Amino acid sequence: MYQVLALPEVEFCSSLASADVVSSYGVVTTGKYDVTSAAVDAFTIAPGSKGFASNFAFEISKHRCWGRELDGLVSKVAF
């Protein structure tokens, strides 16, 4: 399991062998992304879908992650 000490509130994919997609505060991670996964979510843009590309495209389409600011995460990052 990966852990980021600077922002423990942000969740990441737990294993490199896992095909699960985790989206947390605009950060989208997955362990395994192969041709089959890419074919399944090629034309979907939606939150909570199973594919990495569709979750990533949805987060980008929002243009900003307000949850980070509302939960105070921006004050924990050095600019």
C-alpha positions in Angstrom: 0.0 0.0 0.0 1.2 3.5 -0.8 1.1 6.3 1.6 1.6 10.0 1.0 2.7 11.7 4.2 1.9 15.2 3.1 -1.8 14.6 2.4 -3.1 11.5 4.3 -6.7 12.5 3.4 -6.1 11.6 -0.3 -6.8 7.9 -1.1 -4.8 6.0 -3.6 -5.1 2.5 -5.2 -4.0 -0.1 -2.7 -2.1 -2.4 -5.0 -0.3 -2.4 -8.3 -2.0 -5.7 -9.2 -5.5 -4.3 -8.6 -7.7 -3.1 -11.5 -9.7 -1.0 -9.1 -9.9 2.8 -9.8 -9.8 5.2 -6.9 -10.8 8.8 -7.2 -10.1 11.1 -4.3 -10.0 14.9 -4.3 -9.5 15.0 -8.1 -6.6 12.4 -8.0 -7.4 9.3 -10.0 -5.2 6.2 -9.5 -5.3 2.6 -10.5 -2.9 -0.3 -10.2 -3.3 -2.2 -13.4 -4.5 -0.6 -16.7 -4.3 -2.8 -19.8 -5.8 -2.9 -23.2 -9.0 -4.6 -22.0 -9.6 -1.8 -19.4 -9.0 0.8 -22.0 -11.5 -0.7 -24.5 -14.2 -0.9 -21.8 -14.1 2.8 -20.8 -13.0 4.4 -24.0 -16.1 6.6 -24.6 -17.5 7.0 -21.1 -17.1 10.2 -19.0 -18.7 9.6 -15.7 -18.0 9.6 -12.0 -17.9 6.2 -10.2 -17.5 4.3 -13.4 -15.0 1.4 -13.4 -12.5 2.7 -15.9 -9.5 4.9 -15.3 -9.9 7.0 -18.4 -13.6 7.8 -17.7 -12.9 8.9 -14.2 -9.9 10.9 -15.2 -11.9 12.6 -18.0 -14.7 13.4 -15.5 -12.2 15.0 -13.0 -10.7 17.1 -15.7 -14.1 18.2 -17.0 -14.8 19.7 -13.6 -11.9 22.1 -14.2 -11.3 22.4 -10.4 -11.6 20.2 -7.3 -13.5 22.4 -4.8 -13.4 19.6 -2.2 -9.7 20.2 -1.7 -10.3 23.8 -0.8 -13.5 23.2 1.3 -11.7 20.5 3.3 -8.6 22.7 3.8 -6.1 20.5 1.9 -4.7 23.5 -0.1 -3.3 25.0 3.1 -1.3 21.8 3.7 0.6 22.0 0.4 3.7 24.2 -0.1 3.5 26.2 -3.2 
